Amino acid sequence: MKFPRIYLVRQDFPDRRLADAQGEARRRLEEADLASRVRPGARIAVGAGSRGIDNYAVIIKAAVDYWKAHGCKPFIFPAMGTHGGGTAEGQASVLAHYGVNEAAMGCPIVSSLEVVPTGRTPEGIQTFMDRNAYESDGVFLVGRVKWHTDFVGKIESGLCKMVAIGIGKVAGAQQYHAFGYRLGLERVIRSALRQVASTGKLVGGMAIMEDARHHTAGLAVVPIEDFERREEELLATVKSWKGRIPVDELDVLIVDEMGKDISGTGMDSKVINRMMNLEANCFPDAPRIHRIFVRDLTKDTYGNAIGMGM
């Protein structure tokens, strides 16, 4: 059998990392002056998500220190929907795994699945908010803006999704995902965001942007009224930085590593051009890939990937 010529190619992505992520976070927070929106001594609920994010602990610590420096009393709560096994203990454990614990943050970590209903959207979607966050004087979220693995939109994964799904806990995530199949997740996220924001409890958030190397490449502090507009802008920027396979077509793609820490579906669907519940090669800006093999780490062998049209 005659095989085609094979070349070894190495792709080098620009390194856009911030030299001092914590210092940049402090500077952005002071510039935004969100503390002027709450009364002195206010209890501020700082929402943290469940994905592995570069510098996450130091950025959250900067947010906690900012609120303390302005006379407020911050606490951290998990804003991660059903993640962490869908339990209060599991969600606190996820944060601890990323170095977000009471000793390191200098404030309480309050984890609970109890929620407060916050009304219905025009589509009839019941919205929810973590009870501890709802009973605070203001909610501030810290999360990454990134493309989502399961849908395409001007808003995908980020602060808006944390409001719509993350702080709604298990009850909210179940409700929103059910409507998402019928209406589309972007519409559900926008509609739920607006309904939850109407409570007046949300102050704003810190958006984290990463480069193709998963380094912290940018930070933005966004007031709640600008969430949708700014997240559209930030997502467009992040998409322009993302890693891509630099060819138009591949016969075989071999994937050495996969996992939830890399992507919600194990591999980044918008890089490998496979998306759950859709046919293969559904993204026009990604290469056509005819077959994907994934390494089995338990056997150190490669097998034909099944599912996701692989």
Buried (B, 14 or more C-beta within 10 A) or exposed (E): EEEEEEEEEEEEBEEBBBEEBBEBBBBBBBEBEBBEEBEEEBBBBBBBBBBBBBBBBBBBBBBBBBBBEBEBBBBBBBBBBBBBEBEBEBBBBBBBEBBBBBEBBEBEBBBBBEBBEBEEBEEEBBBBBBBBBBEBBBBBBBBBBBBBBBBBBEBBBBBBBBBBBBBBBBBBBBBBBEBBEEBBBBBBBBBBBBBBBEBEBBBBBBBBBBBBBBBBBBBBBBBBEEBBEBBBBBBEEBBEBBBEBEEEEBEEBEBEEBEEEBBBBBBBBBBBBBBEEBEBBBBEEBBBBEEBBBBEEEEEEBEEBEEBBB
